[in-house]
Amino acid sequence: MRIRTNLKPAAWLAACAIAAFAVAPMTAAAEDVTVKVGFAAPLTGANAGYGKDLQNGVQLALDEANAKKISIGGKTAKFEIAAEDDQADPRVGVQAAQKLVDDGVAVVVGHFNSGTTLPASPIYNNAGIPMIDPAATNPTITTRGLENVFTVISSDAQNAGNAGVYAVTTTKAKRIAIIDDRTAFGQGEADEFEKAVKAKGGNIVAREFSDNQTVDFSAQLTRLKAANADLIFFGGLDRQAAAVVKRMKQLGVNAQFVGGGGVMDADFLKLAGDAAEGAQAWEYGSPLDKLPQGKAFGDKFQKRFGVAILSYAPFGYDAAWAAIHAMEKANSADPKVYRPALKKISFEGITGPIAFDDKGALKNASSTLYQVKNGQWETIVTKHGM
């Protein structure tokens, strides 16, 4: 059928050209596919700084992936973050997990706290959506047989386990005491430290606990002083660790302070002041400045977000890229299709080699001992595995 028009031939051709140009962007848009990357962590409250740091690490990975115009299923993938605030609360964490599942995310990077990760992870697992954990370290996360759970950070069994072995075999402590904050994270660290000490024939003379809101550790430290402890391990985060070392100095507790992961984060040196001198902490992973891509990553993170890395951003970045690489390799963002590729993934991440064992735990995970010298954290030793 011929379409009638009153336009002259030249005008007709011009109109056709304009029409073709107008639909071209729509055609290009049809060649894109949106891939939602779920993210869950505390974005409000006391742990919000860690959550935002993690989120920025994930966002940087997605920015770079989008710049590369990665093809998945014959279309250019547009990776978008879908972020949920779990408030570091197990109940809210479960709600956040269900919302991400309902939103149809292809993967979840999260959570931050072990206490939220443990109840949230079965929700992702049952929905068939891989969860890649960048920060929570309780060993149970990857030992429950959940096939959709992976982690890019060392566990407490490795990190606090190394601390326990070191305390007995290298520090040669004879009377070891423990304080923990009774969270899934802090108590998990303390349990693994105690196991490692006892396995090496070490002597635990006392174990005290608080909660994660305690600000005065006088009662616990008075009892540990009476027990004549020569090394005190603390399972918990930086602010409380700072309160412990300050009170140790005030009470004249002459013991080596050793913290687990999370102790040497932003506020410890500021809050502990002079009392921090000589304090030690075992942290997850290897020192960023000693890794091949570490400095470059720190520079581009600073440029992109206007702040320095707080702590866990590189792990969030590597977790996001693990999923992206697996999707690219499988040529699909469907979890059922790309999950086998994720299980076999192997690449050099910012934090080191990224590959998973049969439980989804990071292979060849590392942990590093630091000590405060002249008001700054200095690297003492890095251990791989246990």
C-alpha positions in Angstrom: 0.0 0.0 0.0 1.4 3.4 -1.0 1.4 6.1 1.6 0.3 9.5 0.2 2.0 12.7 1.2 1.9 16.3 0.1 5.7 16.8 0.8 8.0 17.4 -2.1 10.7 14.7 -2.7 13.5 16.7 -0.9 11.3 17.4 2.1 10.1 13.8 2.2 13.7 12.5 2.3 14.6 15.0 5.1 11.6 14.0 7.1 12.5 10.3 6.8 16.0 11.0 7.9 14.7 12.9 11.0 12.4 10.0 11.8 15.2 7.5 11.5 17.4 9.5 13.8 14.6 9.8 16.3 14.2 6.0 16.7 17.9 5.3 16.7 18.4 5.9 20.5 15.4 3.6 21.2 17.1 0.8 19.1 20.4 1.3 21.0 18.5 1.2 24.3 17.0 -2.1 23.3 20.5 -3.5 23.1 21.1 -2.8 26.8 20.2 -5.2 29.6 19.9 -4.0 33.2 21.6 -6.2 35.8 20.6 -5.4 39.4 23.4 -6.0 41.9 22.0 -6.2 45.4 23.9 -4.7 48.3 23.1 -4.9 52.0 24.9 -3.4 55.0 24.4 -0.9 57.8 23.9 2.5 56.1 22.7 4.2 59.3 23.7 3.9 62.9 27.1 3.2 64.5 28.4 1.0 61.7 27.2 3.2 58.9 30.8 4.3 58.0 31.7 0.7 57.2 28.5 0.2 55.2 29.1 3.2 53.1 32.8 2.2 52.6 31.6 -1.2 51.3 28.9 0.4 49.1 31.5 2.7 47.5 33.7 -0.3 46.7 30.8 -2.1 45.0 29.8 1.1 43.1 33.3 1.6 41.8 33.3 -1.9 40.4 30.0 -1.3 38.7 31.2 2.0 37.3 34.2 0.3 35.8 32.2 -2.6 34.4 29.7 -0.2 32.8 32.6 1.8 31.2 33.8 -1.5 29.7 30.4 -2.1 28.0 30.5 -5.8 28.9 28.3 -8.0 26.7 26.0 -10.5 28.3 23.6 -12.5 26.2 24.4 -10.4 23.2 23.4 -7.2 24.9 25.5 -4.5 26.7 25.1 -5.0 30.5 24.2 -2.0 32.5 25.0 -2.8 36.2 22.9 -1.0 38.8 23.2 -1.2 42.6 20.1 -1.9 44.6 21.2 -1.0 48.2 19.4 -1.8 51.4 20.1 -0.6 54.9 20.2 -3.6 57.3 21.0 -1.3 60.3 23.3 -4.0 61.6 20.1 -5.6 63.0 19.4 -9.3 62.3 15.6 -8.7 62.1 16.1 -5.8 59.7 18.7 -7.8 57.8 16.2 -10.5 57.0 13.7 -7.9 55.8 16.4 -6.3 53.6 17.3 -9.7 52.2 13.7 -10.5 51.3 13.3 -7.1 49.6 16.3 -7.7 47.4 15.0 -11.1 46.4 11.6 -9.6 45.6 13.4 -6.9 43.5 14.9 -9.5 41.3 18.6 -8.9 41.9 21.0 -11.1 40.1 23.5 -11.3 43.0 23.9 -9.8 46.5 27.1 -8.3 47.9 26.7 -8.3 51.7 26.2 -8.1 54.6 28.7 -6.4 56.9 28.0 -8.0 60.3 28.1 -11.7 61.0 24.9 -11.3 63.1 22.9 -10.1 60.0 24.7 -12.3 57.4 23.9 -15.5 59.2 20.1 -15.1 59.2 19.9 -13.4 55.8 22.0 -15.8 53.8 19.5 -18.7 53.8 16.9 -16.3 52.2 19.2 -15.7 49.3 20.2 -19.4 49.2 16.6 -20.6 49.0 15.8 -18.1 46.3 18.8 -19.4 44.2 20.6 -16.0 44.3 24.3 -16.0 45.1 25.4 -13.9 48.1 29.1 -12.9 48.1 30.1 -11.8 51.6 32.8 -9.0 51.7 33.1 -8.5 55.4 31.3 -10.9 57.8 33.7 -13.5 59.1 32.0 -16.0 61.3 33.1 -19.4 60.0 29.5 -20.7 60.1 28.7 -18.6 57.1 30.4 -21.0 54.8 30.2 -24.2 56.8 26.4 -24.8 56.7 26.3 -26.3 53.2 24.5 -23.3 51.5 25.5 -23.6 47.8 24.8 -20.0 47.0 27.0 -18.5 49.7 30.5 -17.2 48.9 33.0 -15.1 50.8 36.0 -13.0 49.6 37.5 -12.4 53.1 39.2 -14.7 55.5 37.2 -16.2 58.3 37.6 -15.9 62.1 38.9 -19.4 62.1 41.8 -18.2 60.0 42.3 -14.7 61.4 41.7 -15.2 65.1 43.1 -18.7 64.8 46.4 -17.2 63.5 46.3 -14.8 66.5 45.9 -17.7 68.9 48.8 -19.7 67.4 51.0 -16.6 67.3 50.2 -15.7 71.0 51.5 -19.2 72.1 54.3 -19.9 69.7 55.8 -16.5 69.0 54.7 -14.1 71.7 55.2 -16.9 74.2 52.4 -15.7 76.4 51.9 -17.9 79.5 48.7 -16.5 81.0 46.2 -15.6 78.3 42.8 -13.9 78.9 39.9 -13.0 76.6 37.2 -10.4 76.4 34.5 -10.4 73.8 31.4 -8.3 73.1 28.9 -11.2 72.8 28.0 -10.4 69.1 28.2 -13.2 66.5 31.4 -11.4 65.3 33.2 -10.7 68.5 32.3 -13.9 70.3 33.1 -15.9 67.1 36.5 -14.3 67.0 37.1 -15.1 70.7 36.0 -18.7 70.3 38.4 -19.3 67.4 41.2 -17.6 69.3 40.6 -19.8 72.4 40.5 -22.9 70.3 43.8 -22.1 68.6 45.5 -21.3 71.9 44.3 -24.6 73.5 45.3 -26.6 70.4 48.9 -25.3 70.8 48.9 -26.1 74.5 48.4 -22.5 75.7 46.9 -21.5 79.0 43.6 -19.5 79.2 43.4 -18.1 82.7 40.1 -16.1 82.3 37.4 -15.1 79.9 35.2 -12.1 80.3 32.5 -10.5 78.2 30.6 -7.3 77.8 28.1 -6.3 75.1 28.6 -4.1 72.1 27.5 -1.0 73.9 29.9 -1.2 76.9 32.1 1.9 77.5 33.6 1.0 80.8 35.6 -2.2 81.1 36.8 -1.6 84.7 35.1 -4.7 86.1 36.4 -7.1 83.5 40.0 -5.7 83.6 40.1 -5.7 87.3 39.4 -9.5 87.3 42.0 -10.0 84.5 44.6 -8.1 86.5 43.9 -10.3 89.5 44.3 -13.3 87.2 47.8 -12.0 86.3 47.2 -12.2 82.6 50.2 -11.4 80.4 48.1 -11.2 77.1 44.5 -10.0 76.6 42.7 -10.8 73.4 39.7 -8.6 72.6 36.9 -9.7 70.2 35.0 -6.6 69.0 35.4 -3.4 67.1 37.6 -0.4 67.3 35.7 2.0 69.6 35.5 -0.6 72.4 39.0 -1.8 71.8 40.2 1.7 72.4 38.2 1.9 75.6 39.9 -1.4 76.8 43.4 -0.2 76.2 42.8 3.1 77.8 41.4 1.5 80.9 44.3 -1.1 80.9 46.7 1.8 81.2 44.7 3.5 83.9 44.4 0.4 86.0 48.1 -0.6 85.5 47.2 -3.8 83.7 50.6 -4.8 82.3 49.5 -7.3 79.6 50.0 -7.3 75.8 46.7 -6.2 74.1 45.8 -8.1 71.0 42.7 -7.4 69.0 41.0 -9.3 66.2 39.6 -7.9 62.9 38.0 -4.5 63.1 40.2 -3.1 65.9 42.6 -1.0 63.8 39.8 0.8 62.0 39.2 4.5 61.9 38.6 5.5 65.5 41.0 3.3 67.5 44.1 5.5 67.4 42.1 8.7 67.8 40.2 7.4 70.9 43.0 5.4 72.5 45.6 8.1 72.3 48.9 7.3 74.0 47.5 4.1 75.5 47.5 2.6 72.0 51.3 2.4 71.8 52.3 -1.3 71.5 48.8 -2.6 70.9 48.5 -5.3 68.3 45.7 -6.4 66.0 45.1 -9.2 63.5 43.3 -8.0 60.5 41.7 -9.8 57.5 43.7 -9.9 54.3 47.1 -8.5 53.3 48.2 -4.9 53.7 46.7 -2.9 50.8 50.0 -1.0 50.2 51.8 -4.3 49.8 49.5 -5.6 47.1 50.2 -5.0 43.4 47.1 -3.0 42.7 46.6 -1.6 46.2 48.0 1.9 45.7 46.3 2.5 42.4 43.0 1.3 43.9 43.3 3.7 46.8 44.0 6.6 44.5 41.1 6.0 42.2 38.8 5.4 45.2 39.8 8.8 46.7 39.3 10.5 43.3 35.9 9.0 42.8 34.4 9.5 46.3 36.5 12.2 47.8 37.4 10.1 50.8 40.1 7.6 51.6 39.2 3.9 52.0 38.0 3.2 55.5 38.6 -0.6 55.6 36.4 -3.0 53.6 35.9 -1.2 50.2 38.5 -3.4 48.4 36.6 -6.5 49.5 33.3 -5.1 48.3 35.0 -4.2 44.9 36.4 -7.8 44.5 33.0 -9.4 45.5 31.2 -7.4 42.8 33.8 -8.2 40.2 33.6 -11.9 41.1 29.9 -11.9 40.1 30.6 -9.7 37.0 33.3 -12.0 35.7 31.2 -15.1 36.3 28.2 -13.5 34.4 30.5 -12.6 31.5 32.0 -16.1 31.4 28.6 -17.7 31.5 27.2 -15.1 29.1 24.2 -14.8 31.4 23.0 -12.8 34.4 20.6 -15.7 35.4 21.9 -17.1 38.7 21.1 -20.6 37.7 23.3 -20.2 34.6 26.3 -18.2 36.0 26.5 -19.9 39.4 28.7 -22.8 38.1 31.1 -20.2 36.6 31.2 -18.4 40.0 32.1 -21.6 41.8 35.1 -22.0 39.4 36.1 -18.3 39.1 39.7 -17.4 39.5 41.2 -13.9 39.1 43.6 -11.5 40.7 41.6 -9.1 42.8 42.6 -6.0 44.6 42.8 -8.0 47.9 44.7 -10.9 46.3 43.7 -14.0 44.3 40.0 -14.6 44.3 38.9 -18.3 44.1 36.5 -20.3 46.2 36.7 -23.8 47.8 33.9 -26.3 47.7 32.2 -24.6 50.6 32.3 -21.1 49.0 35.1 -19.9 51.3 38.0 -17.9 49.9 41.0 -20.1 49.0 44.4 -19.1 50.3 42.9 -16.4 52.6 45.4 -14.2 54.5 45.5 -12.3 57.7 48.0 -9.8 59.0 49.4 -8.8 62.4 49.9 -5.0 62.9 51.3 -3.2 65.9 51.1 0.5 67.0 54.6 2.0 66.9 55.1 5.8 67.3 51.4 6.3 67.0 51.0 4.5 63.7 50.0 0.9 62.7 53.0 -1.0 61.3 52.9 -4.4 59.6 54.5 -7.2 61.6 53.7 -10.4 59.6 51.2 -11.8 57.1 50.0 -15.4 57.3 48.2 -17.4 54.6 45.8 -20.0 55.7 46.3 -21.4 59.2 
